[in-house]
Amino acid sequence: MAPPEPCTDASCKMCTIHLEELCRQRAWWFSAFRETLATGVRLFAIILMVRTDNYQSRSPMCKKCIRFKKNVLKRLSPIFNRLDGYLNPVFNRVRDSLLTPEELDRARLLARCAAEQQFVRPANLTMLSEF
């Protein structure tokens, strides 16, 4: 089977990497909760032989994110989509309960900024307001 053509729509609207870092700082149990779900994403990717190299990401930072792999799987697997439809709202509620609306807005801005060619993630995300 030939690999799919590279596509650009495997990107996301919110920087999951940033949000997960914040959640890990606030709740000791968040890593175990997240890794359980991320392991499912990784297993699906292995079973379906998903190669994220065949897809374009917004930035090199995004290529390492489990969310990028999840977005590719959503394009390829109806079964994954059905499971994600049940589990993703639960994950989002747990994650969002640990965050402020301002932090969620900043994660959206970070995802948009990551699309810029010369984007380098700032160490201090308050600098994002300059974009």
N, C-alpha and C positions, 0 to 999 in steps of 0.2 A: 504494500500500500504506500503510495507516495505521500510525503509529508504535506500538510496544508500550506498554502501560500501564506507568507507573512501578512499579518493584519495589524491594524492600529487600534482596534476597539477592545483590546484586552486590558485597558487601563481602568482606573477606578476614580471615584469622585472625592475620596477622603483618604488621607495618609494613615493607613492602618499601622505601619511601623511606629509612627509617632504616638498614636493612641495606645498601643500596646505597651510602649515604654512607660507612659504615664500610669497605666493601670497596674503594671508590675510594681511600681513604686508605692502604690496606695494599698494594695491587697496582696498579701503573701500567697494566697491560694490561686490568684489569677493565672499564673504561669501553668499550673497543673490543669486548670480548666481549659485554657486555650490550647495547650499542647495536645490534649486528648482529641480535640476537634481538628487541629492541624495535622495530626497523624492520619486521620481519616482522609483528609485532602491529599496527603502524600501517597497513601495507599491507592486511592483512586487514580492518581496520576501515574503510578507505576503500572497498575493493571491496564490502563488505557494507553500506556506507552506515550504519554504526553511529553513533548519536548518543548519547553518554553523558548528555546532558541529559535523556533519557527515563528515566533510572535514578537512584535515590536512593543517595547515598553516606553513609558514617558521618559525614564531616566535609568541609568545603571542601578541606582538605589532601588527603584521599583522592581527590577528584575529579580532581586533577592527576596522579595516579599511573598509570603504565602498567599496573599490576596491576589497577586498577579496569576499564580498557578490556579487558584480557585476560579478566577474569571475565565481562564482558558477552558477549564473543565466545564463550566456552565455553558459554554458554546458547543461542547462536544457530547455531553452526556445527559439525556433526559432523566436517567435514574439519579444522577448526582443532583440535578436541578430539583427533583422532588424531595430528596433528603435535605438539601440546602434550604428549601422552602419551610421545612419544619424546624431545623436547627438554627438557622441564621437569626431569626427574630429573637430566640432565647439568648444567643450570644450577644446580640446588639443591646438587648435590655440590660444584661449583666454589665457589659462594657460601659454603656452610657450612664449607668447608675454610679459609676466611679469617676465620671467626668463632668465638667461644667459646660454649659452651652458655648462659652467663649473658646474653650479648648476644642470643641467639635468644629466650630467655625474656623479656627486656626488650622486644623487638620484638613479642612476643605481647601483653604488657601494654599497650604503646602502642596497638596495634590495638583492644584492648578499651576503653581509655580514650577513644579517638577517637569512640566512640559517645555519649559524654556531651554533652549539649546545649551546655554552656559550655566545652567543652574547648579549650584553647590549648596547642599543643605547647611544652613547656618547652625552653629552650636547653640546659639540663643535664638529661639524661635520668635521672640518678640520683634526681631529684625525683619520678619516677613511682612510687617505692615508697610515697609518701604517699597514693596513690589507694586 
